[in-house]
Each structure stands twice: as C-alpha cells, then as structure tokens.
Amino acid sequence: MKNTILPLILLFIALRCDAGWVQQTSGTNANLHSVVSSHGQVNTAWICGDNGTILFTSNGGAVWTLQNSGTVKNLYAICFMELSGGPVFAVGQDGIILRTTNDGTNWMMVPSPTSKTIRDISDFNFIAVGDSGLIIKSTNQGLNWSVSSNPVSQNLNAVCATFGYYAVGDNGTILKSFNAGLNWQPLNSGTSQHIYGVPLFGSIDIAVGDNGLILRSTSSGNNWFSQPSGFSGRLKSVEYSVNNTSRIYTCGADGKILKTTNYGNVWGTQNTPTSEDLNSVFFYLDDNTGYACGNGGVILKTTDGGGSVTYSLGTRNLVPESASLEQNYPNPFNPMTWINFSVSEKAFVQLKVFDIAGREVTTLVNGIREPGKYSLSFDASALPSGVYFCKLTADSYSSIKKMIMIK
C-alpha cells in the first residue's frame, strides 16, 4: 500500500503544477509576435518573431526548434492554411512573405507586391494586411499576391477572412468586406483607439486594442459597443475555439490574459507566469488547449483552458438582474437576423424558432448557460417568407418574440 500512495501523491502534485498557463522553453530572447497550430494536430505549432525567428514544435511545445527562415527581417504573423498539404505562411517587415509545405524544413520566399510591412495574414482565403492601409490578396494559394483597393490609409493590424471578413487598425479603423475580400467598406467603430486583434473565424464580432479596449457588435458590424475589460493596458490578440465560441481569450501587456465564458459579455483575468507583453494567443479545435507568445521569447501553453478566472467587482456587476429576450435585429429581415438574450443565473436554456403553425423550425440553444448577455445569428435562407416566433426558456422564465422574414 505504501508503494502506491507515494506515486499517486507525486502524480497529483504534477497535475496541479501543470494547471493554468505554463511557460515553455523557447531557446530565444527574441520578441515573438504570432503563434499558430496545425488545424488538425494541436501538438504541431509554429511561432514567428523578430530577426526572422521561426520556432517549430511537433510535440506540444515540449521542445521548440529554431528553423532556418532565410531572413533577418522581423516576422509579425504566421498562419496555417486549411488546404490539402497545409501550407504555412509567415509575413512581416518590408513586405516579406514566406511559405513552406513541409512543416518548415524549407521556407521559400514568395514574390511580394509591396515593400510595406505586413502585420497579419488570415488562416483562410489568402488575405493579408499591413501598414498604410495595405491589403493584399492571392487567388492561387499564395503563390502570387496583388494589392487590393482600400478606402483608408491607416495602418491595418489584423484581419479575419472566414465567416466574417474584417480588418482592423489604428485610430479605431474597422473595415468589412461583403464580397469575400474583393472590396472593403469602413465601419463606425465609435472609438479612436488603435485596434490590434480580431479572431480567426469572425463569427463572433469582437475586436481588441489599446487601453483594455474590447469592442463587440451584435448587428453584423453596423454598430459597435465597448465592454469593460477590467484592464487598462494594450490588448494585442483575441481568439476562441471553433467548437466553443462562448469561451474567448485575449492577451496583451504585462503578461495579461483575459477570458470570457459567455461570448464576451463578462471578462475575467487568468494567472500567467510572466510579466512580458504577450502578442498572440491561439486556440482552434480544442477550447482547452492553446498557446500564447510574447516579448523576450516567452511561450505559454495551457491544456485546461488557462485555469481559473478571477473577476473584478466592476465586471461582475455586468451580470443581468433578470432573464430577458430582446426583439431580433433587423426585423423584418432577409435572410439573416440577430437574437440577443440574457440570463441572470446559471440555467438550462433553450432558444427555439417556430413557424406560424407552431411547428419547430430549429433549436439555436439547448444547454447550460452561465449568467450574462448572449448574441447569436439566425439564418433563414432555407425558409420561405413569413412570420416566425422565437421562444426563450431559462428554467422558469419564458418569452416569445415575433419575427418577420421577407425575401
């Protein structure tokens, strides 16, 4: 019996030590600007940074290997393209574009249409952005790139090009494309703060920036509102898992990582083992396993969603006083509309849509939800025009709203 107790105790201690965000050995002191993992294998990941630094791991960060990038230029973004063969791209200073199709054993320089610094590149659909309003696009899987027209001259710091096409930048710049990145329109962000991050997928309209700025939209970007973050420093990156959009992470100055578990309505702080500025956070399929990187060669990893979350009094006061269902917006709509609801305490929530005959059309929510405000889209493109009803139940609470879809 004594022989089994000690190993169990040691195992328990090891598990406790690995909880939350854990710092990994990078082998470099370079500032690291971007981290990405393979979309099919979370243990395979890349990080890029200053002086041409590219790090690679195939074992979840147990060992990071410095790869030969062939450049000493600063690299500001790295992405894994979800295509057959999974090419990886890195972009950065003076318009440099690098590409590999063998996990980084060989990095090849791709002809660039610009000498401007490229700040970010989307993991989907081959769009990158950078200084002085730069937007470039490729139509042949990144082998050739061309400059796209852009209505602004502000530096653009981040882009997403998946479910929603957004680019964000200095002085409150938010651009949106309605035609897969061919053309871009400026939106009114309501702020003059620099914006640095948008999530990879863009199905949750959220952006982060200076002075703890967190912007949200529940109207497809038509209107933006700020949410208290409880943080006054710069936030550089925001991300979530495609399989759980309720859990969102953002990172920034002084080693800060913030997390929300209710779609961005209430944010709390997670403990990290560093005070270095963090520049990038990445989650993909698994909302528990993610990476972050930052200045001074810092690399962090979590396998439990970053551990516990501490909420300030100011953010906790954002919890609604009661459950509610708001009128959908827009209404009438064609074919997309947004539905907002609130729950004041942890509850089993159902949000369903019915036709005028009372037949259930779809279930939008069916599960436990934490206290907070929620927003989700309803796509009725497969339904005929007519009157529909949205019904919210949260434990004993129930409410119904009438919706009109006109094609």
Secondary structure by P-SEA (a helix, b strand, c coil): caaaaaaaaaaaaaaaaaccbbbbbccccccccccccccccccccccccccbbbbbbcccccbbbbccccccccccbbbbbccccbbbbbbbccbbbbbbcccccbbbbcccccccccccccccccccccccbbbbbbcccccbbbbbbbcccccccccccccbbbbbbccbbbbbbcccccbbbbcccccccccccccccccccccccccbbbbbbcccccbbbbccccccccccccccccccccbbbbbbccbbbbbbcccccccbbbbbccccccccccccccccccccccccbbbbbbcccccbbbbccccccccccccccccccccccccccccccccccccbbbbbbbccccccccccccccccbbbbbbbbbcccccbbbbbbbbbcccbbbbbbbbbcc
